[in-house]
Amino acid sequence: MTAPREETPFRRFVSEFAASKLALFGLTVFTIIALLAIFANWIAPQNPYDLAQLDIMDGRLPPGSKAAAGFTYLLGTDDQGRDMFSGMLYGLRISLMVGVGSAMFAAVVGTTLGLLAAFFGRRTDTIIMRLVDLQLSFPSILVALMILAVLGKGIMNVVLALVMVEWAGYARNVRAIAMVERRKEYIEAAACLALPWRRIMFRHLLPNCLPPLIVIATQQVARAIALEATLSFLGLGVPITEPSLGLLIANGYQYMLSGKYWISFYPGIALLVTIVSINLVGDHLRDVLNPRLKR
């Protein structure tokens, strides 16, 4: 007779996460979307970045139309003759790359500053938190628009603008959590042992800030994707040669009233499903990782 398997924290986390059908549905949908974006080169029937594969005569064809190359435009074409299905797959890749990349860089910057503010306190805390207050006093979209107006279009410029917008949220939340942990006995014991401050911060203080940080990062990814789509829709995001979902929506906006709904409709649905799936996962992660929200 075998002994019962010991339940580790990871197994307990997986079992609690799997208890929500909505969270599993969101994770499944997001996994499918991520795989479609990663393998877009092999799945898409057309490379929307290759001008040699585009034909302006195929512009604004309705869904189900036949292409001269032999394949079918499942979701129609845009005004440049770009296959909407192929453009959406490549657009998903750019939207996810911008959203995940900006959230990761912002997490590194904001977490580091939040830990420094909580650990050293006094003047360091005052300077960092005043910068956070200054950042959060302006609307995020306004700050991003100002940065891109100076830097210009480009994927890296959009990522930089979103990092400048998102880091303050990480810093404030991490600082609040680290302030509580900073007064606990294990941090005081590490300080009494004269351990280097870098080791205390990143080996002892940071691991106890990770659970809420994961939730914040998940929500920031969805927020970054929505902000990037807004910036691209306004014409200050990614360049037209590398369209994201927001730019695809903007390309078809002027044709909505003329009956060419599919140019904006399908990218809009893809953007909505992506953001909702991420939020479903993030909301349940918040319930699982926060003991106060557990029933």
C-alpha positions in Angstrom: 0.0 0.0 0.0 1.6 3.3 -1.2 1.7 6.3 1.1 -0.4 9.3 0.0 1.5 11.8 -2.1 2.4 14.9 -0.1 0.7 18.0 -1.4 3.3 20.6 -2.3 2.6 24.3 -2.6 2.8 24.0 -6.4 0.2 21.1 -6.4 -2.1 23.1 -4.2 -1.8 26.1 -6.4 -2.6 24.0 -9.5 -5.6 22.4 -7.9 -7.0 25.7 -6.7 -6.4 27.3 -10.1 -8.1 24.4 -11.9 -11.1 24.7 -9.7 -12.3 27.6 -11.8 -13.8 26.7 -15.2 -13.6 30.4 -16.3 -9.9 30.6 -15.5 -9.2 27.3 -17.4 -11.2 28.6 -20.3 -9.3 31.9 -20.3 -6.0 30.0 -20.1 -6.9 27.7 -22.9 -8.0 30.5 -25.2 -4.9 32.6 -24.5 -2.7 29.5 -25.1 -4.3 29.0 -28.5 -3.9 32.7 -29.3 -0.3 32.6 -28.3 0.4 29.5 -30.4 -1.3 31.0 -33.4 0.9 34.1 -33.0 4.1 32.2 -32.5 3.5 29.9 -35.5 2.0 32.6 -37.8 4.7 32.0 -40.4 3.5 28.4 -40.9 -0.3 28.9 -40.4 -1.0 32.1 -42.4 -1.6 31.5 -46.1 0.0 34.9 -46.9 2.8 37.0 -45.5 1.2 40.4 -45.1 4.6 42.1 -44.8 5.7 40.9 -48.3 4.6 43.5 -50.8 5.2 41.0 -53.6 2.3 38.8 -52.3 -0.2 41.7 -52.1 -2.5 42.8 -54.9 -4.3 46.1 -54.7 -7.0 44.6 -57.0 -7.9 42.2 -54.2 -8.6 45.1 -51.8 -11.8 45.0 -49.7 -12.9 41.6 -50.8 -15.6 40.1 -48.6 -15.0 36.9 -46.5 -14.9 33.7 -48.5 -13.6 35.3 -51.7 -11.1 33.4 -53.9 -7.6 34.7 -54.4 -5.6 34.5 -57.6 -3.0 32.4 -55.8 -5.6 29.7 -55.2 -6.4 30.0 -51.5 -9.6 31.5 -50.0 -9.8 34.7 -48.1 -11.6 33.3 -45.1 -12.1 36.7 -43.4 -11.8 38.9 -46.5 -9.1 41.4 -47.3 -8.3 45.0 -46.2 -7.9 48.0 -48.4 -4.4 47.0 -49.4 -5.4 43.5 -50.5 -3.9 41.9 -47.4 -5.5 38.7 -46.2 -7.3 39.5 -43.0 -6.7 36.1 -41.4 -3.0 36.4 -42.1 -2.8 40.0 -41.0 -4.6 39.1 -37.7 -2.1 36.3 -37.0 0.9 38.6 -37.5 -0.9 41.4 -35.7 -1.5 39.1 -32.7 2.2 38.4 -32.6 3.1 42.1 -32.5 0.4 42.9 -29.9 1.5 40.1 -27.6 5.1 41.0 -28.1 4.5 44.6 -27.2 2.2 43.8 -24.3 4.4 41.0 -22.7 7.6 42.8 -23.3 6.5 46.2 -21.9 5.0 44.4 -18.8 8.2 42.5 -18.1 10.5 45.6 -18.5 8.1 47.7 -16.4 8.0 45.0 -13.7 11.8 45.0 -13.5 12.0 48.8 -13.2 9.0 49.2 -10.9 9.9 46.3 -8.6 13.5 47.4 -8.2 12.4 51.0 -7.3 9.7 49.8 -5.0 12.1 47.5 -3.1 14.6 50.3 -2.8 12.0 52.7 -1.5 10.8 50.2 1.1 14.2 49.0 2.2 16.1 52.3 2.6 13.2 54.5 3.4 13.6 58.2 4.3 15.0 60.3 1.4 15.1 57.4 -1.1 11.5 56.5 -0.3 10.5 60.2 -0.6 12.2 60.7 -4.0 10.9 57.5 -5.6 7.3 57.9 -4.3 7.1 61.5 -5.5 8.1 60.3 -8.9 5.4 57.7 -8.7 2.8 60.3 -7.7 3.9 62.5 -10.5 3.6 59.7 -13.0 0.2 58.5 -11.8 -1.2 62.1 -11.8 -1.3 62.1 -15.6 -3.5 59.9 -17.7 -1.6 56.9 -19.1 -2.6 57.4 -22.7 -1.6 61.1 -22.5 1.9 60.3 -21.3 2.3 57.6 -23.9 1.2 60.0 -26.7 3.7 62.6 -25.5 6.5 60.1 -25.5 5.7 58.7 -29.0 5.2 62.2 -30.4 8.9 62.8 -29.5 10.3 59.4 -30.3 8.1 58.6 -33.4 6.6 55.3 -34.5 8.2 51.9 -34.0 7.8 48.8 -31.9 10.7 49.5 -29.5 9.4 53.1 -29.1 5.9 51.8 -28.2 7.5 49.4 -25.7 9.5 52.2 -24.1 6.5 54.4 -23.9 4.4 51.7 -22.2 7.3 51.0 -19.7 7.3 54.6 -18.8 3.5 54.4 -18.2 3.4 51.1 -16.3 6.4 51.2 -14.0 4.8 53.4 -11.4 2.0 50.9 -10.7 4.5 48.2 -9.9 6.6 50.5 -7.7 3.7 51.6 -5.6 2.3 48.0 -5.0 5.7 46.4 -4.4 6.6 49.2 -2.0 3.4 48.7 0.0 4.0 44.9 0.3 7.7 45.3 1.0 7.0 47.8 3.8 5.1 45.1 5.7 7.7 42.5 5.1 10.5 44.9 6.0 9.5 44.9 9.6 9.3 41.1 10.0 11.8 39.1 12.0 13.5 37.3 9.2 14.5 40.6 7.6 15.7 42.0 10.9 17.7 38.8 11.5 19.3 39.0 8.1 20.3 42.6 8.8 21.7 41.6 12.2 23.9 39.1 10.4 25.3 42.0 8.3 24.2 40.4 5.0 24.7 42.7 2.0 21.6 44.8 1.2 21.3 43.4 -2.3 21.1 39.8 -0.9 18.5 40.9 1.7 16.4 42.6 -1.0 16.5 40.1 -3.8 17.0 36.8 -1.8 14.7 37.5 1.2 12.4 40.4 0.5 11.6 39.9 -3.2 10.3 36.3 -3.0 7.6 37.4 -0.6 6.5 40.1 -3.0 6.1 37.8 -6.0 2.5 36.4 -5.5 0.8 39.8 -5.9 3.4 40.9 -8.4 2.4 38.0 -10.7 -1.2 39.2 -10.5 -0.2 42.8 -11.3 1.9 41.7 -14.2 -1.0 39.6 -15.7 -3.3 42.6 -15.6 -0.7 44.9 -16.9 -0.2 42.7 -20.0 -3.9 43.1 -20.9 -3.7 46.8 -20.2 -0.6 47.2 -22.3 -2.2 45.4 -25.3 -5.2 47.7 -25.0 -3.0 50.8 -24.8 -0.9 49.7 -27.8 -4.1 49.1 -29.8 -5.3 52.6 -28.9 -2.0 54.2 -29.8 -1.8 52.4 -33.1 -5.5 53.3 -33.8 -4.5 57.0 -33.3 -1.6 56.6 -35.7 1.2 56.9 -33.2 1.9 53.2 -32.5 3.6 50.6 -34.7 4.4 51.4 -38.3 2.0 50.5 -41.1 4.5 47.9 -42.5 4.2 45.9 -39.2 0.5 46.2 -38.4 -0.8 45.2 -35.0 -4.5 44.6 -34.2 -5.0 48.2 -33.3 -3.7 49.3 -36.7 -5.8 46.7 -38.5 -8.9 48.1 -36.8 -7.9 51.7 -37.8 -7.4 50.6 -41.4 -11.0 49.5 -41.7 -12.7 52.2 -39.6 -13.4 54.5 -42.6 -15.1 51.6 -44.4 -17.5 50.6 -41.7 -20.4 52.8 -42.9 -19.9 51.5 -46.5 -20.6 47.9 -45.5 -17.0 46.7 -45.3 -17.4 45.7 -41.7 -14.9 42.8 -41.7 -11.8 45.0 -42.0 -12.3 46.3 -38.5 -14.7 43.7 -37.0 -12.5 40.6 -37.0 -9.4 42.3 -35.6 -11.6 43.9 -32.9 -13.0 40.5 -31.9 -9.5 39.1 -31.8 -8.4 42.0 -29.6 -11.4 41.6 -27.3 -10.9 37.9 -26.9 -7.2 38.3 -26.1 -7.8 40.9 -23.4 -10.7 39.0 -21.8 -8.8 35.7 -21.7 -5.9 37.4 -20.0 -8.2 39.1 -17.5 -9.9 35.9 -16.7 -6.6 34.3 -15.8 -5.5 37.3 -13.8 -8.7 37.6 -11.8 -8.5 34.0 -10.7 -4.8 34.3 -9.9 -5.6 37.2 -7.6 -8.2 35.0 -5.8 -5.8 32.1 -5.5 -2.7 34.0 -4.4 -4.5 36.3 -2.0 -5.6 34.4 1.1 -8.1 37.1 2.1 -10.1 36.4 -1.1 -10.2 32.6 -0.7 -13.6 31.2 0.4 
